[in-house]
Amino acid sequence: MSEGSSPQEIEARDLPACPDSWKNMKRVNAVEEEHAVLFTGYDRDEIRRLGVDARNCAVLDSACSSTVCGKGWLDNYIESLYNSDRAKVLRSEGQRVFKFGGGTCLKSKGEYSIPAVVAGRAVTIKTDVVESDIPLLLSRTAMKKAAIKMDLENDTATIMGKEVALNLTTSGHYCIPIDKTVEVPVETVCAVNFENLNTQEKHKTLLKLHRQFAYPPKKRLAALLKDAGIWKAEYEADLDQIENRCELCKVYAKTPIRPVIGMPMTSRFNEKVAMDLKQ
């Protein structure tokens, strides 16, 4: 160590050479670091399931100090946008480092501005993107800007002066849709008139029922509609399509029961004859 070296120069020489090392990242981004906390921790299966539940939705996470989402969620959301809305998506360099439950730290891959519809109003949401399966976590700051007041007793929220129904994920998180879907007012959530809906609106309403009743099999949802006296045979094709396209139903589908041995193919001699067409 030469004489006359300042403490800052000595400290700089002692730092690791790698610019992405934790020490250097902590030194450079000490002011930018944020903390996003999921109550489920950072279990991969739970995160993946939450991401499927909250597709094209924003999870209301008051413990998250900065809005963040996973790359998979962002790709799916951008793909669902109209071409005119995709042109509005903007990207800038991300500087934040997010710390999740369990000590997992992920650096932002970029900060995106995405168009969305919240409580019937067109808005722009700024979010960091990390390499993860998490959905869009709406931060406490963003919730304050939207003047969100939650009513836990009735599972509703007042957002920008408008009352909307809250969706509940299987992990217990509240979320709100942010895409351009058919909105059903809070006062008519349990009294949808299928007769006044066109074919596309009926499909979207059946999809909403499929999500709100925790992804039931087609038979259970059909039985519910029959009990309500609104079942029609034409709904069966929609329910088949919804169940076949539902990622959560595929992940948690029961394995079909298979016999240990095969059933006998014949009951008497020469009932079936095998033919070999090759010499």
Backbone as numpy.savetxt, mean C-alpha at the origin, in Angstrom:
# Nx Ny Nz CAx CAy CAz Cx Cy Cz
51.81 12.64 13.39 50.95 13.83 13.39 51.84 15.06 13.39
51.69 15.91 12.36 52.52 17.10 12.25 52.00 18.20 13.15
52.94 19.08 13.55 52.54 20.20 14.40 51.75 21.22 13.58
50.84 21.91 14.25 50.07 22.95 13.60 48.79 22.45 12.94
48.52 21.14 13.01 47.29 20.61 12.42 46.10 20.96 13.31
45.04 21.43 12.69 43.84 21.78 13.45 43.06 20.53 13.80
42.22 20.57 14.88 41.39 19.40 15.23 40.50 18.97 14.08
39.99 19.95 13.26 39.11 19.58 12.15 39.87 18.75 11.11
41.16 19.12 10.84 41.94 18.38 9.86 42.25 16.98 10.35
42.55 16.86 11.66 42.83 15.54 12.23 41.60 14.66 12.14
40.41 15.24 12.45 39.17 14.47 12.43 38.85 14.03 11.01
39.11 14.91 10.02 38.82 14.59 8.62 39.68 13.43 8.15
41.00 13.40 8.61 41.88 12.31 8.19 41.48 10.99 8.82
40.84 11.05 9.99 40.45 9.82 10.69 39.17 9.22 10.14
38.39 9.99 9.35 37.13 9.47 8.83 37.39 8.41 7.76
36.49 7.40 7.63 36.66 6.39 6.58 36.61 7.04 5.21
37.28 6.41 4.22 37.34 6.97 2.88 36.01 6.86 2.15
35.21 5.84 2.47 33.95 5.61 1.76 32.96 6.74 2.05
32.44 7.45 1.03 31.50 8.55 1.28 30.15 8.07 1.79
29.80 6.76 1.54 28.52 6.23 1.99 28.61 5.52 3.33
29.77 5.60 4.00 29.88 4.98 5.31 28.94 5.67 6.30
28.54 4.93 7.31 27.58 5.48 8.28 28.14 6.73 8.97
29.45 6.72 9.22 30.06 7.86 9.89 29.96 9.12 9.04
30.30 8.97 7.74 30.25 10.13 6.85 28.82 10.56 6.58
27.90 9.59 6.41 26.50 9.94 6.17 25.93 10.69 7.36
26.30 10.24 8.55 25.81 10.90 9.76 26.38 12.30 9.89
27.67 12.46 9.44 28.31 13.77 9.53 27.68 14.75 8.54
27.45 14.29 7.30 26.96 15.19 6.25 25.47 15.47 6.41
24.69 14.46 6.79 23.24 14.60 6.81 22.68 14.66 8.23
23.48 15.14 9.16 23.01 15.16 10.54 21.75 15.98 10.69
21.65 17.08 9.95 20.47 17.95 10.05 19.31 17.38 9.27
19.61 16.59 8.18 18.57 16.11 7.29 17.93 14.82 7.79
18.54 14.15 8.75 18.04 12.84 9.15 16.65 12.93 9.76
15.78 12.00 9.34 14.41 11.93 9.84 14.17 10.54 10.40
13.07 10.40 11.12 12.73 9.10 11.70 11.29 8.76 11.37
11.10 7.64 10.69 9.76 7.14 10.40 9.58 5.85 11.17
8.54 5.76 11.97 8.35 4.61 12.85 7.06 3.90 12.49
7.16 2.62 12.23 5.97 1.79 12.02 5.70 1.00 13.29
4.44 0.98 13.72 4.11 0.29 14.95 4.30 -1.21 14.82
4.28 -1.73 13.57 4.48 -3.16 13.37 5.95 -3.53 13.37
6.85 -2.57 13.57 8.26 -2.85 13.47 8.66 -2.93 12.01
9.73 -3.67 11.72 10.15 -3.77 10.33 10.20 -5.24 9.90
9.15 -5.97 10.26 9.01 -7.34 9.81 8.62 -7.34 8.33
9.37 -8.05 7.50 9.17 -7.99 6.05 7.78 -8.44 5.63
7.27 -9.52 6.24 5.94 -10.01 5.88 4.86 -9.00 6.24
4.97 -8.38 7.41 3.99 -7.38 7.83 4.05 -6.15 6.93
5.26 -5.72 6.58 5.41 -4.56 5.72 4.85 -4.85 4.33
5.12 -6.05 3.81 4.62 -6.40 2.49 3.09 -6.45 2.49
2.51 -6.98 3.55 1.05 -7.06 3.63 0.44 -5.67 3.75
1.08 -4.79 4.53 0.60 -3.42 4.66 0.68 -2.70 3.33
1.75 -2.97 2.56 1.88 -2.34 1.26 0.78 -2.73 0.30
0.34 -4.00 0.38 -0.77 -4.45 -0.47 -2.08 -3.84 -0.01
-2.29 -3.80 1.31 -3.52 -3.20 1.85 -3.66 -1.74 1.45
-2.57 -1.01 1.45 -2.61 0.44 1.24 -2.16 0.83 -0.16
-2.41 -0.04 -1.14 -2.07 0.32 -2.52 -2.91 1.51 -2.96
-2.26 2.51 -3.54 -2.91 3.75 -3.98 -3.60 4.47 -2.83
-3.12 4.24 -1.62 -3.65 4.90 -0.42 -2.48 5.50 0.37
-2.81 6.44 1.24 -1.83 7.04 2.13 -2.14 6.61 3.55
-1.17 6.03 4.23 -1.34 5.61 5.62 -1.13 6.82 6.53
-2.07 7.05 7.43 -1.97 8.17 8.37 -1.07 7.76 9.52
0.18 8.18 9.47 1.18 7.77 10.47 1.68 9.01 11.21
1.08 9.29 12.34 1.45 10.49 13.10 2.84 10.37 13.72
3.40 9.16 13.77 4.75 8.97 14.32 5.83 9.22 13.27
5.44 9.45 12.03 6.40 9.69 10.95 6.59 11.19 10.79
7.81 11.66 10.95 8.07 13.09 10.91 8.30 13.63 9.50
8.42 12.74 8.50 8.57 13.17 7.12 7.93 12.12 6.21
7.15 12.57 5.24 6.43 11.66 4.36 7.41 10.79 3.56
7.14 9.48 3.50 8.03 8.55 2.83 7.21 7.40 2.27
7.72 6.76 1.20 7.06 5.59 0.63 8.13 4.66 0.06
7.74 3.43 -0.24 8.64 2.47 -0.85 8.64 2.60 -2.37
9.71 2.13 -2.99 9.83 2.23 -4.43 8.74 1.43 -5.14
8.40 0.25 -4.59 7.36 -0.56 -5.21 6.01 0.14 -5.20
5.68 0.77 -4.06 4.40 1.49 -3.98 4.38 2.62 -5.00
5.48 3.37 -5.11 5.52 4.50 -6.03 5.37 4.04 -7.48
6.05 2.96 -7.85 5.96 2.45 -9.22 4.52 2.05 -9.56
3.85 1.36 -8.63 2.47 0.95 -8.87 1.54 2.16 -8.97
1.80 3.17 -8.13 0.93 4.35 -8.15 1.10 5.13 -9.45
2.34 5.34 -9.87 2.58 6.08 -11.11 1.99 5.34 -12.31
2.07 4.00 -12.27 1.51 3.20 -13.36 -0.01 3.35 -13.44
-0.67 3.59 -12.30 -2.12 3.72 -12.28 -2.61 5.10 -12.71
-1.69 6.07 -12.85 -2.08 7.43 -13.20 -2.39 7.54 -14.69
-3.22 8.52 -15.02 -3.43 8.86 -16.42 -2.15 9.48 -16.97
-2.00 9.44 -18.30 -0.79 9.99 -18.93 -0.59 11.47 -18.60
-1.70 12.21 -18.52 -1.60 13.64 -18.21 -1.08 13.86 -16.79
-1.44 12.97 -15.86 -0.97 13.09 -14.48 0.46 12.60 -14.31
0.86 11.61 -15.12 2.23 11.11 -15.03 3.24 12.21 -15.38
2.83 13.10 -16.28 3.73 14.19 -16.68 3.97 15.18 -15.54
3.11 15.14 -14.52 3.24 16.07 -13.40 4.18 15.55 -12.31
4.60 14.29 -12.42 5.50 13.71 -11.41 6.89 14.31 -11.57
7.42 14.88 -10.50 8.74 15.50 -10.51 9.66 14.81 -9.51
10.95 14.77 -9.82 11.93 14.13 -8.94 13.10 15.07 -8.68
13.58 15.03 -7.43 14.79 15.74 -7.05 15.62 14.83 -6.16
16.85 15.21 -5.89 17.74 14.38 -5.07 17.23 14.29 -3.64
17.29 13.09 -3.07 16.88 12.90 -1.68 18.07 12.90 -0.75
17.94 13.55 0.41 19.04 13.67 1.36 18.75 13.01 2.70
17.50 12.68 2.97 17.12 12.19 4.30 17.50 10.73 4.50
17.72 10.37 5.74 17.94 8.99 6.15 16.82 8.61 7.12
16.10 7.53 6.82 14.94 7.13 7.62 15.30 5.95 8.50
14.88 6.04 9.74 15.14 4.98 10.71 13.81 4.35 11.10
13.69 3.04 10.90 12.46 2.32 11.18 12.59 1.53 12.48
11.46 1.02 12.94 11.46 0.17 14.13 12.37 -1.02 13.94
13.19 -1.32 14.93 14.16 -2.40 14.83 15.54 -1.92 14.44
15.69 -0.59 14.19 16.99 -0.03 13.90 17.39 0.00 12.44
16.48 -0.42 11.53 16.79 -0.41 10.11 16.86 1.02 9.58
17.96 1.38 8.90 18.15 2.72 8.34 18.19 2.63 6.82
17.42 3.47 6.16 17.36 3.49 4.71 17.53 4.93 4.23
18.41 5.13 3.25 18.64 6.46 2.70 17.67 6.71 1.55
17.20 7.94 1.44 16.26 8.32 0.40 16.90 8.16 -0.98
16.14 7.54 -1.90 16.59 7.41 -3.29 16.19 8.61 -4.13
15.40 9.50 -3.56 14.94 10.68 -4.29 13.69 11.24 -3.65
13.44 12.52 -3.87 12.23 13.16 -3.37 11.31 13.42 -4.57
10.08 12.92 -4.49 9.14 13.00 -5.60 7.96 13.89 -5.23
7.45 14.60 -6.22 6.19 15.33 -6.11 5.19 14.61 -6.99
4.13 14.08 -6.37 3.16 13.27 -7.12 1.78 13.89 -7.02
1.01 13.88 -8.11 -0.37 14.38 -8.06 -1.28 13.38 -7.36
-2.24 13.87 -6.60 -3.15 12.99 -5.87 -4.49 13.69 -5.68
-5.46 12.92 -5.23 -6.79 13.46 -4.91 -7.10 13.07 -3.47
-7.23 14.07 -2.60 -7.51 13.83 -1.18 -8.81 14.56 -0.83
-9.77 13.81 -0.32 -11.06 14.39 0.07 -11.71 15.14 -1.09
-11.56 14.59 -2.30 -12.17 15.20 -3.46 -11.44 16.39 -4.04
-10.27 16.74 -3.50 -9.51 17.90 -3.98 -8.18 17.45 -4.56
-7.81 18.05 -5.69 -6.52 17.74 -6.32 -5.40 18.40 -5.53
-4.41 17.60 -5.12 -3.29 18.09 -4.33 -1.99 17.51 -4.90
-0.88 18.01 -4.42 0.45 17.47 -4.74 1.12 17.03 -3.45
1.57 15.79 -3.42 2.21 15.22 -2.23 3.70 15.07 -2.50
4.53 15.63 -1.60 5.97 15.46 -1.68 6.39 14.33 -0.76
7.11 13.38 -1.29 7.51 12.22 -0.50 8.90 11.76 -0.90
9.65 11.28 0.10 10.90 10.60 -0.17 10.61 9.15 -0.51
11.51 8.54 -1.26 11.34 7.15 -1.68 12.54 6.34 -1.20
12.25 5.19 -0.56 13.30 4.30 -0.08 13.12 2.92 -0.68
14.18 2.13 -0.66 14.15 0.77 -1.20 13.47 -0.14 -0.17
12.14 -0.20 -0.24 11.37 -0.95 0.75 9.99 -1.25 0.18
9.23 -2.12 0.86 7.87 -2.46 0.46 6.83 -1.63 1.19
7.23 -0.61 1.93 6.27 0.17 2.70 5.38 0.98 1.76
4.13 1.26 2.16 3.27 2.14 1.38 3.61 3.60 1.64
2.78 4.50 1.17 2.99 5.92 1.43 2.59 6.23 2.86
3.55 6.71 3.67 3.29 7.08 5.06 3.16 8.60 5.12
1.96 9.07 5.38 1.72 10.51 5.45 2.19 11.02 6.80
3.09 11.96 6.81 3.74 12.40 8.04 2.82 13.29 8.87
3.24 13.51 10.09 2.50 14.39 11.00 2.43 15.81 10.44
3.53 16.27 9.83 3.55 17.62 9.25 2.55 17.74 8.11
2.50 16.73 7.24 1.56 16.75 6.12 0.12 16.68 6.61
-0.11 15.91 7.68 -1.47 15.80 8.24 -1.90 17.14 8.82
-0.96 17.87 9.41 -1.29 19.19 9.94 -1.66 20.15 8.81
-0.90 20.10 7.70 -1.18 20.99 6.58 -2.56 20.70 5.98
-2.98 19.44 6.01 -4.29 19.07 5.48 -5.39 19.25 6.51
-5.04 19.74 7.70 -6.02 19.99 8.78 -6.85 18.74 9.07
-6.14 17.60 9.23 -6.83 16.33 9.47 -7.22 16.20 10.93
-8.51 15.94 11.16 -9.04 15.66 12.49 -9.70 14.29 12.46
-9.17 13.37 13.25 -9.62 11.99 13.20 -10.68 11.71 14.25
-11.71 10.96 13.86 -12.78 10.53 14.75 -12.67 9.01 14.88
-11.95 8.55 15.91 -11.71 7.11 16.06 -12.97 6.34 16.37
-13.94 6.99 17.01 -15.18 6.30 17.38 -15.97 5.88 16.15
-15.99 6.74 15.14 -16.78 6.46 13.93 -15.93 6.09 12.73
-14.61 5.94 12.92 -13.70 5.59 11.82 -13.82 6.58 10.66
-13.86 7.85 10.98 -13.93 8.90 9.96 -12.88 9.96 10.28
-12.69 10.87 9.35 -11.76 11.98 9.55 -12.26 13.19 8.77
-11.99 14.35 9.31 -12.27 15.60 8.61 -10.97 16.07 7.97
-10.95 16.10 6.64 -9.75 16.46 5.89 -10.06 17.69 5.04
-9.34 18.77 5.31 -9.56 20.02 4.59 -11.03 20.43 4.61
-11.65 20.22 5.79 -13.03 20.64 5.99 -14.08 19.66 5.51
-13.66 18.50 4.95 -14.62 17.52 4.43 -14.51 16.22 5.21
-15.65 15.64 5.55 -15.67 14.39 6.31 -15.59 13.21 5.34
-14.65 12.30 5.60 -14.45 11.13 4.74 -14.34 9.89 5.62
-14.65 8.74 5.03 -14.52 7.47 5.73 -13.08 6.98 5.66
-12.60 6.40 6.76 -11.24 5.87 6.82 -11.24 4.38 6.55
-10.29 3.93 5.75 -10.08 2.49 5.54 -9.14 1.98 6.62
-9.35 0.72 7.02 -8.52 0.11 8.07 -7.79 -1.08 7.48
-6.45 -1.07 7.58 -5.66 -2.18 7.07 -5.68 -3.34 8.06
-5.22 -4.49 7.60 -5.21 -5.68 8.46 -4.26 -5.51 9.64
-3.28 -4.60 9.52 -2.34 -4.36 10.62 -2.85 -3.29 11.58
-4.03 -2.71 11.30 -4.61 -1.74 12.22 -4.29 -0.30 11.92
-3.75 0.00 10.74 -3.43 1.38 10.36 -4.60 1.99 9.58
-4.86 3.26 9.84 -5.85 3.99 9.05 -5.20 4.47 7.76
-5.94 4.42 6.65 -5.43 4.94 5.39 -6.57 5.56 4.60
-6.20 6.43 3.67 -7.18 7.12 2.82 -6.77 6.96 1.37
-7.72 6.75 0.46 -7.36 6.65 -0.97 -6.93 8.01 -1.49
-5.95 8.00 -2.39 -5.47 9.26 -2.97 -5.54 9.24 -4.49
-6.13 8.19 -5.07 -6.27 8.15 -6.52 -7.65 8.63 -6.92
-7.88 8.74 -8.21 -9.16 9.22 -8.73 -10.15 8.06 -8.80
-10.78 7.77 -7.68 -11.77 6.70 -7.61 -13.14 7.29 -7.32
-14.17 6.46 -7.48 -15.52 6.92 -7.17 -15.68 7.02 -5.67
-15.96 8.19 -5.16 -16.08 8.41 -3.73 -17.51 8.17 -3.27
-17.63 7.43 -2.18 -18.93 7.18 -1.57 -19.02 8.01 -0.31
-19.97 8.94 -0.18 -20.07 9.79 1.00 -20.21 8.98 2.28
-19.77 9.57 3.39 -19.79 8.88 4.67 -21.20 8.46 5.06
-22.18 9.34 4.80 -23.53 9.05 5.26 -24.19 7.93 4.46
-23.60 7.52 3.30 -24.20 6.46 2.50 -23.28 5.26 2.34
-22.34 5.11 3.26 -21.40 4.00 3.17 -22.13 2.66 3.22
-23.15 2.55 4.04 -23.87 1.29 4.21 -25.16 1.26 3.40
-25.36 2.19 2.48 -26.60 2.24 1.70 -26.29 2.61 0.26
-25.45 1.81 -0.39 -25.11 2.04 -1.79 -26.22 1.49 -2.67
-26.72 2.31 -3.58 -27.79 1.90 -4.50 -27.15 1.40 -5.79
-27.07 0.08 -5.96 -26.42 -0.49 -7.13 -27.18 -0.18 -8.41
-28.48 0.05 -8.32 -29.28 0.30 -9.50 -28.88 1.59 -10.20
-28.34 2.55 -9.43 -27.99 3.85 -10.00 -26.54 3.92 -10.47
-25.82 2.80 -10.41 -24.41 2.78 -10.79 -24.25 2.13 -12.16
-23.30 2.66 -12.93 -23.00 2.02 -14.21 -22.07 0.83 -13.99
-21.71 0.16 -15.07 -20.92 -1.07 -14.95 -19.58 -0.83 -14.26
-18.89 0.26 -14.63 -17.59 0.56 -14.04 -17.71 0.92 -12.57
-18.73 1.69 -12.21 -18.92 2.08 -10.81 -19.31 0.89 -9.96
-20.08 -0.06 -10.52 -20.43 -1.28 -9.77 -19.18 -2.09 -9.46
-18.28 -2.20 -10.45 -17.05 -2.96 -10.21 -16.21 -2.30 -9.12
-16.09 -0.98 -9.14 -15.31 -0.27 -8.14 -15.95 -0.38 -6.76
-17.29 -0.40 -6.70 -17.97 -0.54 -5.41 -17.78 -1.94 -4.85
-17.83 -2.96 -5.72 -17.57 -4.33 -5.27 -16.13 -4.48 -4.79
-15.19 -3.81 -5.46 -13.80 -3.84 -5.02 -13.65 -3.17 -3.66
-14.37 -2.07 -3.44 -14.32 -1.38 -2.14 -14.87 -2.28 -1.03
-15.97 -3.00 -1.33 -16.53 -3.93 -0.34 -15.55 -5.06 -0.06
-14.87 -5.54 -1.10 -13.89 -6.62 -0.93 -12.77 -6.19 0.02
-12.34 -4.92 -0.08 -11.27 -4.41 0.79 -11.78 -4.14 2.19
-12.97 -3.54 2.30 -13.47 -3.15 3.62 -13.84 -4.35 4.48
-14.23 -5.46 3.85 -14.58 -6.66 4.62 -13.41 -7.63 4.72
-12.18 -7.07 4.66 -10.94 -7.83 4.93 -10.73 -8.96 3.93
-10.94 -8.68 2.64 -10.61 -9.59 1.56 -11.24 -10.98 1.74
-12.58 -11.05 1.82 -13.23 -12.35 1.99 -13.24 -13.13 0.68
-13.42 -14.46 0.73 -13.56 -15.24 -0.52 -14.82 -14.81 -1.26
-14.87 -15.17 -2.52 -16.00 -14.77 -3.36 -17.34 -15.26 -2.80
-17.35 -16.49 -2.26 -18.60 -17.05 -1.75 -19.15 -16.23 -0.58
-18.25 -15.77 0.29 -18.71 -15.01 1.47 -19.26 -13.65 1.06
-18.58 -12.97 0.13 -19.06 -11.67 -0.31 -20.36 -11.80 -1.09
-20.48 -12.87 -1.89 -21.73 -13.11 -2.61 -22.88 -13.38 -1.64
-22.59 -14.14 -0.57 -23.62 -14.41 0.43 -24.07 -13.12 1.12
-23.11 -12.20 1.35 -23.45 -10.92 1.96 -24.39 -10.12 1.06
-24.10 -10.09 -0.24 -24.95 -9.36 -1.18 -26.32 -10.02 -1.31
-26.37 -11.35 -1.23 -27.66 -12.05 -1.29 -28.51 -11.74 -0.06
-27.86 -11.68 1.10 -28.61 -11.34 2.33 -29.16 -9.92 2.26
-28.42 -9.03 1.56 -28.87 -7.65 1.43 -29.95 -7.50 0.36
-30.21 -8.58 -0.40 -31.25 -8.55 -1.42 -30.87 -7.82 -2.69
-29.56 -7.67 -2.97 -29.13 -6.92 -4.15 -28.27 -7.79 -5.08
-28.25 -9.10 -4.85 -27.38 -9.97 -5.65 -27.95 -10.14 -7.05
-27.04 -10.10 -8.04 -27.38 -10.41 -9.42 -26.29 -11.32 -9.98
-26.69 -12.20 -10.90 -25.73 -13.16 -11.45 -24.58 -12.46 -12.17
-24.81 -11.26 -12.67 -23.75 -10.54 -13.39 -22.60 -10.11 -12.48
-22.85 -10.08 -11.16 -21.79 -9.69 -10.22 -20.73 -10.78 -10.07
-21.07 -12.02 -10.44 -20.15 -13.14 -10.23 -18.87 -12.95 -11.04
-19.00 -12.45 -12.28 -17.81 -12.23 -13.11 -16.92 -11.16 -12.49
-17.52 -10.11 -11.92 -16.73 -9.05 -11.28 -16.00 -9.59 -10.05
-16.69 -10.40 -9.24 -16.07 -10.95 -8.04 -14.93 -11.90 -8.41
-15.11 -12.69 -9.49 -14.03 -13.56 -9.95 -12.80 -12.75 -10.35
-13.04 -11.66 -11.08 -11.93 -10.81 -11.53 -11.22 -10.15 -10.35
-12.00 -9.67 -9.38 -11.42 -9.02 -8.20 -10.57 -10.01 -7.40
-11.08 -11.22 -7.20 -10.35 -12.21 -6.41 -9.09 -12.68 -7.14
-9.16 -12.82 -8.47 -8.00 -13.31 -9.23 -6.89 -12.26 -9.31
-7.25 -10.97 -9.25 -6.26 -9.90 -9.35 -5.77 -9.41 -8.00
-6.39 -9.84 -6.93 -6.03 -9.35 -5.59 -4.72 -10.00 -5.14
-3.68 -9.17 -4.94 -2.37 -9.69 -4.53 -2.42 -10.28 -3.13
-3.19 -9.68 -2.24 -3.26 -10.19 -0.86 -3.95 -11.55 -0.83
-4.98 -11.73 -1.66 -5.66 -13.03 -1.72 -4.71 -14.11 -2.23
-3.81 -13.74 -3.16 -2.87 -14.73 -3.68 -1.83 -15.11 -2.63
-1.35 -14.10 -1.89 -0.30 -14.36 -0.89 -0.82 -15.25 0.23
-2.05 -15.01 0.69 -2.57 -15.72 1.86 -3.63 -16.77 1.48
-3.65 -17.19 0.21 -4.60 -18.23 -0.20 -4.21 -19.57 0.42
-5.20 -20.37 0.76 -4.95 -21.68 1.34 -4.47 -22.65 0.25
-3.53 -23.49 0.62 -3.04 -24.50 -0.31 -4.12 -25.53 -0.58
-4.44 -25.83 -1.85 -5.50 -26.82 -2.15 -5.18 -28.17 -1.53
-6.21 -28.84 -1.04 -6.05 -30.17 -0.44 -5.77 -31.20 -1.53
-4.73 -31.99 -1.32 -4.37 -33.01 -2.29 -4.37 -34.38 -1.61
-4.90 -35.41 -2.30 -4.92 -36.75 -1.69 -3.52 -37.35 -1.62
-3.34 -38.23 -0.66 -2.05 -38.91 -0.53 -1.81 -39.84 -1.70
-2.88 -40.55 -2.12 -2.80 -41.44 -3.28 -3.91 -41.07 -4.26
-3.75 -41.46 -5.51 -4.74 -41.14 -6.52 -5.95 -42.05 -6.45
-7.09 -41.54 -6.86 -8.31 -42.35 -6.91 -8.17 -43.38 -8.03
-8.78 -44.58 -7.88 -8.69 -45.60 -8.93 -9.36 -45.13 -10.22
-8.74 -45.40 -11.34 -9.26 -44.95 -12.63 -10.23 -45.96 -13.24
-10.16 -47.19 -12.79 -11.04 -48.22 -13.36 -11.60 -49.08 -12.25
-12.64 -49.84 -12.60 -13.23 -50.78 -11.63 -13.27 -52.20 -12.15
-12.98 -52.38 -13.45 -12.98 -53.75 -14.00 -11.89 -53.86 -15.07
-11.55 -55.07 -15.41 -10.47 -55.36 -16.36 -10.81 -54.82 -17.76
-9.81 -54.22 -18.40 -9.92 -53.68 -19.76 -10.89 -52.48 -19.87
-11.22 -51.88 -18.74 -12.09 -50.69 -18.81 -11.36 -49.52 -19.46
-10.05 -49.42 -19.24 -9.21 -48.42 -19.89 -8.03 -49.12 -20.51
-7.68 -48.68 -21.72 -6.57 -49.28 -22.45 -5.61 -48.18 -22.86
-4.33 -48.35 -22.58 -3.30 -47.39 -22.96 -2.79 -47.73 -24.35
-2.60 -46.68 -25.18 -2.12 -46.88 -26.56 -0.84 -46.10 -26.75
0.18 -46.75 -27.30 1.46 -46.12 -27.56 1.56 -45.93 -29.07
1.56 -44.68 -29.52 1.55 -44.37 -30.94 2.94 -44.37 -31.54
3.97 -44.58 -30.73 5.35 -44.61 -31.22 5.80 -46.03 -31.40
6.72 -46.23 -32.37 7.26 -47.57 -32.59 8.28 -47.91 -31.52
